[in-house]
Amino acid sequence: MQIIARRLGGALFVLWLVVTATFALVRAAPGDPAVLLAPPSASAADLDRTRRELGLDRPVIEQYARWLGGLLRGDLGKSLATRRPVGEILAAALPASLGLGIASLALSFAIGTIVGSVQATRAGSRTDRFLTALSVTVYAAPSFWLALALVALFTYGATRWGFPLSLRLPAFGMRDPAGEATGWNAAVDVLRHAVLPVTVLAAVGAAGIARYARSAVLDLLRHDWVRTARAKGLPARGVIGRHVLRNALPPLIVLLSLALPGVVAGSVFVESVFAWPGMGRAMLQAIAQRDVPVILGATVLYAGLVIASNLAADAVLLWVDPRRRA
């Protein structure tokens, strides 16, 4: 409990540091939000009135204190562009992003662990070299570039090369704008729209986990207890599944928690490319409009999710690795 308490205290400090730095950077950015929100014909008096209505005429320290006080009360303020509560905007966008994030993280962990294990058991072979080159290439490629490549493949490419209708996937949005599907058909429609963005996020995450899993499994395969298990007649799958992967699980859990910020950062651009109505798209729109309350609210939410995932990883590690409890 003392470990969890210390971690929680450190997490709250990191969260405060992130939101404070974000507030300072947003306020230091060039441009005047009032100019973006006011009509082109607005006079100087109109701009001053807009600044007073939005509270932008107050000192920065006072603005920060008011915003932080509202945050502690659970009030993220109102959007400068739409005048809607920020909590309402984020609540509408969060489920879509959580769906992408959870699905891509689960696939990243499963695929990356399997690919890394296959590479380790065939170290030095053509399969190992091919998977190494593939994983390094995918991991190094920007997520928005992969997203654009898939959009081109399943729009222009699908038409040019005559893909069958069953293989053509929607590249934009979360639902068919012309459809009126309900029930199971509506769920299938959402899943078809999610295939491409989940593929991009999962591919990048799996590539990174595969490289780490290969090193971890390859190191464990050199231990004496692995040779002993093989000498007892255990099949190769049993040695890998019951002994090697179980011992490689703690570092892989740490890696999974560290992969979450990458998924969050990647989803910002992936959602924008695929027009996915999630947190990433809402945040990019807020940045373009200099909508400070939405930017700050999204940052708080993103930072909270990342910090919570790291705390959850610490708790899981205490459960799967008895040595840490000691």
SVG drawing of the C-alpha trace seen along z (x, -y; Angstrom):
<svg xmlns="http://www.w3.org/2000/svg" viewBox="-32 -50 54 86">
<polyline fill="none" stroke="black" stroke-width="0.4" points="0.0,0.0 2.9,-2.4 4.2,-1.8 0.9,-2.6 0.5,-5.7 3.9,-7.0 3.1,-6.3 -0.2,-8.0 1.4,-11.1 4.0,-11.2 1.3,-10.7 -0.7,-13.7 2.5,-15.9 3.2,-14.8 -0.4,-15.6 -0.2,-19.1 3.2,-19.6 1.8,-18.6 -1.4,-20.8 0.6,-23.7 3.2,-23.5 0.4,-23.1 -1.4,-26.2 1.8,-28.2 2.6,-27.0 -0.9,-27.7 -0.9,-31.2 2.6,-31.9 1.6,-30.8 1.3,-33.7 -2.2,-34.9 -5.3,-36.2 -8.2,-33.8 -10.6,-36.8 -9.5,-37.7 -10.2,-34.1 -13.7,-34.0 -14.8,-37.5 -16.2,-38.2 -13.8,-39.8 -15.7,-43.1 -15.2,-43.3 -13.9,-46.6 -11.3,-47.1 -14.2,-47.7 -15.8,-44.5 -12.5,-42.6 -12.1,-44.2 -15.7,-43.2 -15.0,-39.6 -11.9,-39.4 -13.8,-40.6 -16.6,-38.1 -14.1,-35.2 -12.0,-36.4 -8.9,-36.9 -8.4,-40.5 -7.4,-39.3 -3.8,-38.6 -2.4,-35.2 -1.9,-34.2 -5.5,-35.0 -6.7,-33.0 -4.6,-30.0 -5.9,-30.2 -9.5,-30.4 -9.0,-27.5 -7.2,-25.3 -9.9,-26.0 -12.6,-25.0 -10.6,-21.8 -10.4,-20.8 -14.2,-21.2 -14.6,-19.1 -15.5,-22.1 -13.3,-22.3 -15.0,-25.5 -16.7,-26.3 -15.5,-26.1 -14.5,-29.5 -15.7,-28.5 -19.0,-26.7 -19.8,-27.9 -20.5,-24.3 -19.2,-22.8 -15.8,-21.3 -16.8,-18.2 -19.7,-17.6 -17.5,-17.9 -14.9,-15.5 -17.5,-13.0 -19.0,-12.8 -15.5,-12.2 -14.0,-9.9 -15.8,-6.7 -14.7,-6.7 -11.0,-7.2 -11.2,-4.6 -12.5,-2.1 -9.6,-2.7 -7.1,-2.8 -8.2,0.4 -8.5,2.4 -5.1,1.3 -3.3,1.9 -4.8,5.4 -3.8,6.2 -0.4,4.6 0.4,6.7 -0.9,10.0 0.7,9.6 3.9,8.1 4.5,10.8 3.8,13.6 6.0,12.1 8.8,11.4 8.6,15.0 8.7,16.4 11.8,14.3 13.6,15.4 13.0,19.1 14.3,18.7 17.1,16.2 19.4,15.6 17.1,17.3 15.5,15.7 12.2,15.5 13.9,13.5 15.7,11.2 12.5,10.6 10.4,9.9 13.1,7.6 13.2,5.5 9.4,5.4 9.0,4.3 11.7,1.7 10.2,0.2 6.7,0.1 7.9,-1.3 9.9,-4.0 7.1,-5.1 5.0,-8.0 1.5,-6.9 -0.2,-9.6 1.8,-8.4 0.6,-4.8 -2.9,-6.1 -2.7,-8.1 -1.3,-5.0 -4.2,-2.9 -6.7,-5.6 -5.1,-5.7 -5.1,-1.9 -8.8,-1.4 -10.2,-4.4 -8.2,-5.0 -6.5,-1.6 -9.6,0.4 -11.3,-1.2 -8.3,-1.0 -7.4,2.6 -11.0,3.8 -11.2,5.0 -14.3,7.1 -16.9,5.3 -16.2,7.5 -12.6,6.2 -13.5,2.5 -13.3,0.8 -14.7,-2.7 -11.8,-5.1 -13.6,-8.0 -15.9,-8.6 -17.3,-6.2 -20.6,-5.3 -22.0,-5.3 -23.5,-8.9 -26.2,-7.6 -27.1,-4.5 -29.8,-4.0 -28.6,-0.7 -29.7,0.2 -28.8,3.0 -26.3,5.5 -26.0,4.0 -25.0,0.6 -22.3,2.4 -20.9,4.1 -20.9,0.8 -18.8,-0.8 -16.4,2.2 -15.9,1.9 -15.1,-1.8 -12.7,-1.0 -10.6,1.6 -8.2,-0.9 -7.5,-3.2 -7.1,-0.3 -4.7,1.4 -2.5,-1.7 -2.3,-2.1 -1.9,1.7 0.8,2.1 3.0,-0.6 2.6,0.6 3.1,4.3 6.3,3.4 7.8,1.8 6.6,4.6 8.0,7.3 11.5,5.8 11.4,5.8 9.8,9.2 12.4,10.8 15.2,9.5 13.5,10.6 12.6,14.1 16.0,14.6 17.7,13.7 15.5,16.1 16.1,19.0 19.7,19.0 19.1,19.8 19.8,23.2 16.3,23.8 15.1,23.6 17.5,26.3 16.4,28.4 12.7,28.1 13.6,29.2 15.7,32.1 12.7,33.3 10.9,33.7 8.6,30.7 7.4,29.7 8.8,26.4 5.4,24.7 5.1,25.7 8.6,24.3 7.8,21.0 4.2,20.7 4.5,22.0 8.0,20.9 9.6,18.3 6.6,16.0 5.5,16.2 9.0,14.9 8.9,12.3 5.5,11.0 6.6,8.3 8.9,6.4 6.2,6.7 3.6,5.2 5.9,2.3 6.4,1.9 2.6,2.0 2.1,-0.9 4.9,-2.8 3.3,-2.2 0.1,-4.0 1.5,-7.5 2.5,-6.5 -1.0,-5.3 -2.4,-8.5 -0.1,-10.7 -0.6,-8.5 -4.4,-8.6 -4.4,-12.4 -3.2,-12.3 -4.9,-9.0 -8.3,-10.2 -7.8,-13.4 -6.8,-11.4 -9.7,-9.0 -12.2,-11.7 -12.8,-9.6 -14.9,-11.6 -12.7,-11.1 -10.5,-13.0 -7.6,-13.5 -9.8,-15.1 -11.5,-17.3 -8.1,-18.4 -6.7,-19.3 -9.8,-21.4 -9.4,-23.1 -5.7,-23.9 -6.7,-25.3 -9.3,-27.5 -7.1,-28.5 -9.9,-27.0 -7.9,-27.1 -10.4,-25.4 -10.8,-22.4 -7.1,-22.1 -6.5,-22.1 -9.3,-19.7 -8.1,-17.2 -4.6,-17.5 -5.8,-16.8 -7.8,-13.8 -4.9,-12.4 -2.4,-12.9 -4.8,-11.3 -5.2,-8.2 -1.5,-7.8 -0.7,-8.2 -3.6,-5.9 -2.3,-3.2 1.2,-3.4 -0.4,-3.1 -2.4,-0.1 0.8,1.5 2.5,1.0 -0.4,2.7 -0.4,5.6 3.4,6.0 3.0,6.5 0.5,9.2 2.4,11.1 5.9,10.7 6.2,11.7 9.7,10.4 8.4,6.8 6.1,7.3 9.2,8.1"/>
</svg>
